Amino acid sequence: MKLNLNQLKEGMKAKITSIDTNNRDRERFYALGLKPGKEIELFHVSPFNDPKIFKMGENKILIRNSEASRIMVESKDNLIDLFSAPKGFYQVYRLNGGNFFTRKMSQKDINEGTKIHKETHNSFLLIEKNKTIFLGKGQLNKILVSPIEKEEK
């Protein structure tokens, strides 16, 4: 999946494919190790969503959204946040919230590995235990999922 670095969700990994910027900024990016072919992971998102911390190997790099939007990447993860996901069947890959959010989702039977059927574009989900729940946009944005095939009973 091709996207810009700014579109990665926390925990997603990608490979840099190109950098669309002037020569001075490109030299600075290269000095930081941001080059086509390099693997990068979104490590942490600041409270106001800008800047973001990316991880390359053991190094962490802080990049503003305006800069990240000019770096194109190819994501090898087939992950999407649950809000953006169309109707279908998914498995929870990661909960991108703190301990409070993780506990709150666990109380609703949503954990890493949970299978979910998203029934509408709205916020209604059918959990694997045939339990229908409602989640708001903010909660859905913090749940990373990967698509799965419908399982036969």
C-alpha positions in Angstrom: 0.0 0.0 0.0 1.5 3.3 -1.1 1.1 6.4 1.1 3.0 9.2 2.6 4.9 8.9 5.9 2.3 11.2 7.6 -0.5 8.6 6.9 1.1 5.8 8.9 -0.6 4.8 12.1 1.4 4.1 15.3 3.1 0.8 15.1 3.0 0.5 11.3 6.2 -0.2 9.4 7.0 0.9 5.8 9.9 1.2 3.3 10.8 4.7 2.0 10.2 4.9 -1.8 10.9 8.6 -2.5 11.4 12.0 -1.0 9.7 14.9 -2.8 11.6 18.0 -1.5 14.2 20.5 -2.5 17.9 19.7 -2.4 18.7 21.3 1.0 15.9 19.4 2.8 16.8 16.2 1.0 20.4 16.5 2.2 19.1 17.0 5.8 16.8 13.9 5.4 19.7 11.9 4.0 21.9 13.0 7.0 19.2 11.6 9.3 19.2 8.3 7.5 15.9 8.9 5.6 16.7 7.4 2.2 14.7 5.4 -0.3 14.9 1.7 0.6 15.2 2.3 4.3 12.7 0.7 6.7 10.8 3.1 9.1 8.2 2.7 11.8 5.9 5.2 13.4 6.9 4.9 17.0 4.9 7.6 18.8 2.4 10.4 18.0 2.6 13.6 20.0 -0.6 14.7 21.9 -1.6 17.2 19.2 -0.6 14.9 16.3 2.5 16.9 15.4 5.4 16.1 15.4 5.7 12.3 15.2 8.5 10.1 16.3 9.7 7.5 13.8 12.1 4.6 14.5 14.7 3.4 12.0 16.6 0.5 13.5 17.6 1.6 17.0 17.4 5.3 16.1 14.5 7.6 16.8 13.8 10.6 14.6 11.3 13.4 15.2 9.6 14.6 12.0 6.9 17.3 11.6 3.8 16.4 9.6 4.6 19.0 6.9 7.9 17.2 6.3 6.5 13.7 6.6 3.8 14.4 4.0 6.7 14.8 1.4 8.1 11.3 2.1 6.5 8.5 0.2 6.5 5.0 1.6 5.3 1.5 0.8 3.7 -0.1 3.7 4.3 -3.8 4.0 1.7 -4.1 6.8 -1.9 -4.6 5.5 -3.2 -2.5 8.4 -5.8 0.1 8.7 -7.5 1.9 11.5 -11.0 0.6 12.2 -12.7 3.9 11.5 -11.3 4.0 7.9 -11.9 0.3 7.3 -14.9 -0.6 5.1 -17.5 -3.2 6.0 -15.9 -6.6 6.5 -14.1 -9.0 8.7 -10.9 -8.0 10.6 -8.6 -9.1 13.3 -7.3 -6.6 15.9 -3.6 -6.1 15.4 -2.9 -3.3 17.9 -4.6 -0.9 20.3 -3.0 2.5 20.0 -4.0 4.0 23.3 -2.6 4.1 26.8 -3.4 1.6 29.7 -6.8 3.2 30.3 -7.9 2.8 26.7 -6.5 -0.8 26.6 -8.4 -1.7 29.8 -11.6 -0.1 28.5 -11.4 -2.0 25.2 -10.7 -5.3 27.1 -13.9 -4.8 29.1 -15.7 -4.7 25.8 -13.9 -7.9 24.7 -11.6 -6.1 22.2 -8.0 -7.2 22.6 -5.1 -7.9 20.2 -6.2 -10.9 18.1 -9.9 -10.3 18.6 -11.9 -11.0 15.4 -14.4 -8.3 14.4 -17.1 -7.9 11.9 -17.7 -4.3 10.9 -21.3 -4.2 9.8 -21.7 -0.5 8.8 -19.6 2.5 8.1 -20.9 3.8 11.4 -19.5 2.7 14.7 -21.3 -0.6 15.2 -19.1 -3.7 15.5 -19.9 -7.4 15.9 -17.3 -9.1 18.1 -16.5 -12.8 17.6 -18.8 -13.6 20.5 -21.8 -12.3 18.6 -21.8 -9.2 20.8 -22.7 -5.9 19.1 -21.1 -2.8 20.5 -20.8 0.9 19.7 -17.5 2.8 19.6 -16.9 6.4 18.8 -14.7 7.8 16.0 -11.8 8.5 18.4 -11.8 5.0 19.7 -12.1 3.4 16.2 -9.1 5.5 15.1 -6.9 3.9 17.9 -7.7 0.3 16.8 -5.4 -1.1 14.0 -6.8 -4.1 12.2 -5.9 -6.4 9.4 -8.5 -7.8 7.0 -9.3 -11.5 7.3 -11.5 -13.9 5.3 -14.9 -14.8 6.7 -14.7 -18.0 8.7 -17.2 -20.7 8.2 -18.9 -22.1 11.2 
